[in-house]
Amino acid sequence: MRYAAKIALRHLLSSPGQTALLVTGVALGVTVFIFMSALIGGLATLLTQRTVGSIPHVTLEMRERDPRPVPLAGTVQAVVQKDISRREQIPVWEPFVPVIERTPGVTGISPQIRGSAFVERGQAVAPVGVIGVNPGNLSVIADIEGAVVDGNAGLPVDGILIGRTLAEDLGVRVGQVLRLVSDRGRERSFRIGGIFSLGIATADRQAVYMNFRAARALFDLPTGVSRIEVKVAPVNDAPAIAQTLRRATGLKVTPWTEDNAQLFDALDAQGRTGSIIKAFALITIIVGIASAMLLSIVRRRAEIGIMRAMGASKRLVTTIFVLEGTLIGATGAIAGALLAWGALAPFPPVSEVAQGGLPVDRGQGQFLLAIVLTTLAAAAASILPARRAASIDPVEAIGQ
């Protein structure tokens, strides 16, 4: 093996231009492989962060009461229909809070009162979704405090926070008064304490945050809460944590993954696309090395014939050319990995990517995988040319 490696290295160094060209081609293929891995991985991370960053990871609600049959004599059947005039709520929710907080993986909890309302400003009327929260829990689910672009995030009993799009539609600013009419017919005036911009169209146009006590009065809910929203880490553990909370509370528990199936379909399609691109990069490397090795064998046909005439076995010749291809692949893979590392260095972390920027995550570049796969692919690409070299008849090769 040492003798074969020595000859293979000499063969490569005897044609430095050709060797450098092959190594460069392999390096570029590896760079593409790593860059696509970092880009696809970073894009998946960015989409997940922006999807789950401002939504609850697990939601706890009261189980819906289905219509129940009422036994009657004879053949008549009757059911008691669900009372649609009643708002579904968790009537006794305080005991669930410590249970949820003690659950492993839970990082935040926000009991909320939710309902529909109309906001009125002069002749302008807009439907909104009201979210009543305790002021201390305002940013547990979505970073409302960090998204405030005007005013402040304080939530006094007579104050509200509205989205920037809604403020523009109504032509209002901080300090002005809006009247809210709930779906229960209750009316109340609130002063705009702050305007936020989450970058989510529905939230910026329709969400209104208010104090927990004010929401109770507006929606006529003296006790109970509409839902309990929970944040977990890591977010991919939400289904398992939801199952735990479902057993512990008996409530209807929904993880974020159930409402975002389309996101996973998109990420899966995106991952398959990236795999196809990376596969083409490897195929290009294989074809390039195999073609170069075949040309090298044709050019060195006489040398191979002399080696065979001097007693070199077919196995030795095969080993020499397989080692040549492997050395080209390994050297190009390492060079490509270093090139990709340097090219990816200027990109910021995914969490700091600006709007429209490339979400490249260097940590997901799969550097080691690229080196190993390229080296193995180069070795595989050299087998056929090596076997062809070993099959050369020394008499015919020397006589030509």
URMO-V240647 format. One record per residue. N is the residue number from 1. RES is the residue in one letter. OMEGA is omega in radians with two decimals (999 if undefined). D_FIRST is the distance of its C-alpha to the first C-alpha in Angstrom with 1 decimal. Layout:
[[N/RES/OMEGA/D_FIRST] [N/RES/OMEGA/D_FIRST]]
This chain:
[[1/M/-3.14/0.0] [2/R/3.13/3.8] [3/Y/3.12/5.4] [4/A/3.13/5.1] [5/A/3.13/6.1] [6/K/3.13/8.6] [7/I/3.14/10.0] [8/A/3.14/10.4] [9/L/3.11/12.2] [10/R/3.09/14.3] [11/H/-3.12/15.3] [12/L/-3.11/16.5] [13/L/3.13/18.3] [14/S/3.08/19.9] [15/S/-3.04/21.9] [16/P/-3.13/22.8] [17/G/3.14/25.8] [18/Q/3.14/24.1] [19/T/3.14/21.3] [20/A/3.13/24.0] [21/L/3.11/26.0] [22/L/-3.14/23.4] [23/V/3.12/22.6] [24/T/3.11/26.4] [25/G/3.10/27.0] [26/V/-3.13/24.5] [27/A/3.12/26.2] [28/L/3.09/29.6] [29/G/3.11/28.7] [30/V/3.11/27.5] [31/T/3.09/30.7] [32/V/3.14/32.8] [33/F/-3.09/31.1] [34/I/-3.12/31.8] [35/F/3.13/35.2] [36/M/3.09/36.3] [37/S/-3.13/35.2] [38/A/-3.12/37.2] [39/L/3.14/40.2] [40/I/3.11/40.4] [41/G/3.14/40.1] [42/G/3.12/42.5] [43/L/3.10/45.0] [44/A/3.11/45.0] [45/T/-3.13/45.6] [46/L/3.14/48.4] [47/L/3.13/50.1] [48/T/3.14/50.0] [49/Q/-3.09/51.3] [50/R/3.09/54.1] [51/T/-3.05/55.0] [52/V/-3.08/55.2] [53/G/-3.07/56.0] [54/S/3.12/59.7] [55/I/3.06/60.3] [56/P/3.10/60.6] [57/H/3.08/57.5] [58/V/3.14/59.7] [59/T/3.10/63.4] [60/L/-3.14/65.9] [61/E/3.07/69.1] [62/M/3.10/71.9] [63/R/3.12/71.4] [64/E/3.12/73.4] [65/R/3.13/76.4] [66/D/3.06/76.5] [67/P/-3.11/79.9] [68/R/-3.12/81.2] [69/P/3.09/83.5] [70/V/-3.12/87.0] [71/P/3.09/88.5] [72/L/3.13/91.9] [73/A/3.10/94.3] [74/G/-3.07/94.4] [75/T/-3.12/91.9] [76/V/3.08/91.7] [77/Q/3.14/88.4] [78/A/3.10/88.0] [79/V/3.02/85.3] [80/V/-3.07/85.4] [81/Q/3.08/83.6] [82/K/3.14/81.5] [83/D/-3.08/83.6] [84/I/3.11/82.2] [85/S/3.13/84.5] [86/R/3.10/82.8] [87/R/3.11/79.8] [88/E/-3.14/76.8] [89/Q/3.04/76.1] [90/I/-2.99/74.7] [91/P/3.12/78.1] [92/V/-3.00/76.9] [93/W/-3.06/73.6] [94/E/3.13/73.8] [95/P/-3.12/72.4] [96/F/-3.05/69.3] [97/V/3.13/68.3] [98/P/3.11/67.2] [99/V/3.13/65.4] [100/I/-3.09/63.4] [101/E/-3.14/62.7] [102/R/-3.12/61.3] [103/T/3.13/58.9] [104/P/3.13/55.3] [105/G/-3.14/53.9] [106/V/-3.12/57.3] [107/T/-3.14/57.7] [108/G/-3.11/61.1] [109/I/-3.09/64.2] [110/S/2.98/67.0] [111/P/-3.04/70.1] [112/Q/2.95/71.8] [113/I/-3.07/74.9] [114/R/3.10/74.3] [115/G/3.12/76.7] [116/S/-3.14/77.8] [117/A/3.00/80.4] [118/F/3.06/81.9] [119/V/-3.07/82.1] [120/E/3.07/85.2] [121/R/-3.05/85.9] [122/G/3.11/89.1] [123/Q/-3.11/88.8] [124/A/3.12/85.0] [125/V/-3.14/83.6] [126/A/3.06/80.0] [127/P/-3.13/78.4] [128/V/3.00/76.1] [129/G/-3.07/74.2] [130/V/3.12/75.4] [131/I/3.10/73.1] [132/G/-3.10/74.9] [133/V/2.95/72.8] [134/N/-3.10/73.4] [135/P/-3.14/73.1] [136/G/-3.13/70.5] [137/N/-3.02/68.3] [138/L/-3.03/68.6] [139/S/3.12/64.9] [140/V/-3.11/63.3] [141/I/3.08/62.3] [142/A/-3.10/62.3] [143/D/-3.12/62.4] [144/I/-3.13/66.0] [145/E/3.13/66.7] [146/G/-3.11/63.8] [147/A/-3.13/64.9] [148/V/-3.12/68.5] [149/V/3.10/69.3] [150/D/-3.11/73.0] [151/G/3.13/75.1] [152/N/-3.04/73.6] [153/A/3.09/72.2] [154/G/-3.11/75.1] [155/L/3.01/76.6] [156/P/-3.07/80.3] [157/V/-3.12/82.3] [158/D/-3.10/83.8] [159/G/3.10/80.6] [160/I/3.00/77.9] [161/L/-3.14/74.6] [162/I/3.12/74.1] [163/G/-3.09/71.3] [164/R/3.14/71.4] [165/T/3.10/71.7] [166/L/3.12/74.7] [167/A/3.11/76.3] [168/E/3.13/76.0] [169/D/-3.11/77.4] [170/L/-3.12/80.4] [171/G/-3.11/80.8] [172/V/3.11/80.9] [173/R/-3.12/79.6] [174/V/3.12/79.4] [175/G/3.13/82.7] [176/Q/-3.03/84.3] [177/V/3.05/85.6] [178/L/3.07/84.4] [179/R/3.13/86.1] [180/L/3.08/84.0] [181/V/-3.08/85.4] [182/S/3.11/83.5] [183/D/3.03/83.2] [184/R/3.08/85.8] [185/G/3.11/88.3] [186/R/-3.12/88.2] [187/E/3.08/88.4] [188/R/3.12/87.5] [189/S/-3.13/87.1] [190/F/3.08/84.1] [191/R/3.14/83.2] [192/I/3.14/79.9] [193/G/-3.11/78.1] [194/G/3.09/74.8] [195/I/-3.09/72.9] [196/F/3.08/69.2] [197/S/3.14/66.4] [198/L/-3.06/63.5] [199/G/3.08/62.2] [200/I/-2.97/62.8] [201/A/-3.09/65.5] [202/T/-3.14/67.2] [203/A/-3.10/67.4] [204/D/-3.11/68.6] [205/R/-2.96/71.3] [206/Q/-3.05/72.5] [207/A/3.05/71.6] [208/V/3.11/74.3] [209/Y/3.09/73.6] [210/M/-3.14/76.6] [211/N/-3.11/77.6] [212/F/-3.11/77.2] [213/R/3.11/81.0] [214/A/3.12/82.0] [215/A/3.08/79.9] [216/R/-3.11/81.7] [217/A/-3.08/85.0] [218/L/-3.08/84.0] [219/F/3.06/82.7] [220/D/3.11/85.2] [221/L/-3.10/82.7] [222/P/3.11/84.4] [223/T/3.05/81.6] [224/G/3.08/78.0] [225/V/3.14/75.2] [226/S/-3.09/73.8] [227/R/3.03/70.2] [228/I/-3.14/67.7] [229/E/-3.00/64.6] [230/V/2.98/61.5] [231/K/3.14/58.4] [232/V/3.06/55.2] [233/A/-0.11/51.7] [234/P/-3.03/49.2] [235/V/-3.13/51.0] [236/N/3.10/48.7] [237/D/-3.08/50.1] [238/A/-3.14/53.6] [239/P/3.14/53.7] [240/A/3.12/53.0] [241/I/3.10/55.4] [242/A/3.11/58.0] [243/Q/3.10/57.8] [244/T/-3.14/58.4] [245/L/3.12/61.4] [246/R/3.12/62.7] [247/R/-3.06/62.9] [248/A/-3.03/64.3] [249/T/-3.07/67.0] [250/G/-3.13/67.9] [251/L/3.01/68.1] [252/K/-3.05/66.6] [253/V/-3.07/63.2] [254/T/3.05/61.2] [255/P/-3.09/57.7] [256/W/-3.10/57.0] [257/T/-3.12/54.3] [258/E/-3.12/57.0] [259/D/-3.09/58.8] [260/N/-3.14/55.8] [261/A/-3.12/54.0] [262/Q/3.10/53.9] [263/L/-3.13/51.9] [264/F/3.07/49.1] [265/D/3.14/49.3] [266/A/3.13/48.9] [267/L/3.12/46.0] [268/D/3.10/44.3] [269/A/3.11/44.8] [270/Q/3.11/43.6] [271/G/3.11/40.4] [272/R/3.10/39.8] [273/T/3.11/40.4] [274/G/3.13/37.9] [275/S/3.12/35.3] [276/I/3.13/36.0] [277/I/3.14/35.6] [278/K/3.10/32.3] [279/A/3.10/31.1] [280/F/3.09/32.1] [281/A/3.11/30.2] [282/L/3.12/27.0] [283/I/3.10/27.9] [284/T/3.11/28.5] [285/I/-3.12/25.1] [286/I/-3.13/23.5] [287/V/-3.14/25.8] [288/G/-3.13/25.3] [289/I/-3.13/21.5] [290/A/3.14/21.7] [291/S/-3.14/24.5] [292/A/3.13/22.8] [293/M/3.11/19.6] [294/L/3.09/22.0] [295/L/3.13/23.9] [296/S/3.14/20.9] [297/I/3.11/20.0] [298/V/-3.11/23.6] [299/R/-3.09/23.8] [300/R/-3.09/20.7] [301/R/-3.14/21.7] [302/A/3.12/22.5] [303/E/3.14/19.3] [304/I/3.12/17.4] [305/G/3.11/20.0] [306/I/3.12/19.5] [307/M/-3.14/15.8] [308/R/3.14/16.7] [309/A/-3.13/19.7] [310/M/3.04/17.7] [311/G/3.12/15.8] [312/A/-3.12/12.8] [313/S/3.07/12.7] [314/K/-3.14/13.5] [315/R/3.14/10.5] [316/L/3.13/8.3] [317/V/3.12/11.0] [318/T/-3.13/11.2] [319/T/-3.12/7.8] [320/I/-3.07/8.6] [321/F/3.03/12.0] [322/V/3.10/11.4] [323/L/3.10/9.4] [324/E/3.14/12.4] [325/G/-3.14/14.8] [326/T/3.11/13.5] [327/L/3.10/13.7] [328/I/-3.13/17.1] [329/G/-3.11/18.2] [330/A/-3.14/17.3] [331/T/3.12/18.9] [332/G/-3.14/21.9] [333/A/3.13/22.4] [334/I/3.12/22.6] [335/A/3.11/24.9] [336/G/3.11/26.9] [337/A/3.11/27.4] [338/L/3.11/28.7] [339/L/3.14/30.9] [340/A/3.11/32.3] [341/W/3.12/33.0] [342/G/-3.13/35.0] [343/A/-3.12/36.7] [344/L/-3.07/37.8] [345/A/-3.09/39.0] [346/P/-3.09/42.5] [347/F/-3.14/43.4] [348/P/3.04/45.7] [349/P/-3.08/45.3] [350/V/-3.12/46.4] [351/S/-3.11/49.5] [352/E/-3.12/50.6] [353/V/3.12/50.1] [354/A/3.13/53.2] [355/Q/-3.14/54.9] [356/G/-3.14/53.0] [357/G/3.12/49.9] [358/L/3.14/46.3] [359/P/-3.10/45.5] [360/V/3.13/41.8] [361/D/-3.09/40.3] [362/R/3.14/37.2] [363/G/3.12/36.6] [364/Q/-3.11/36.0] [365/G/3.11/33.6] [366/Q/-3.10/30.6] [367/F/-3.10/28.3] [368/L/3.13/25.5] [369/L/-3.14/25.9] [370/A/-3.13/25.7] [371/I/-3.10/22.4] [372/V/-3.12/20.8] [373/L/-3.14/22.4] [374/T/3.13/21.6] [375/T/3.12/17.9] [376/L/3.12/17.9] [377/A/3.11/20.3] [378/A/3.11/18.2] [379/A/3.13/15.1] [380/A/-3.14/17.8] [381/A/-3.09/19.4] [382/S/-3.03/16.4] [383/I/-3.11/16.0] [384/L/3.07/19.2] [385/P/-3.13/18.6] [386/A/3.11/15.1] [387/R/3.08/16.8] [388/R/3.11/19.5] [389/A/-3.12/17.4] [390/A/-3.10/16.0] [391/S/-3.14/19.6] [392/I/3.09/20.9] [393/D/-3.06/22.9] [394/P/-3.11/22.0] [395/V/3.13/25.7] [396/E/-3.10/27.1] [397/A/-3.11/24.6] [398/I/-3.08/25.5] [399/G/-3.12/29.1] [400/Q/999/29.6]]
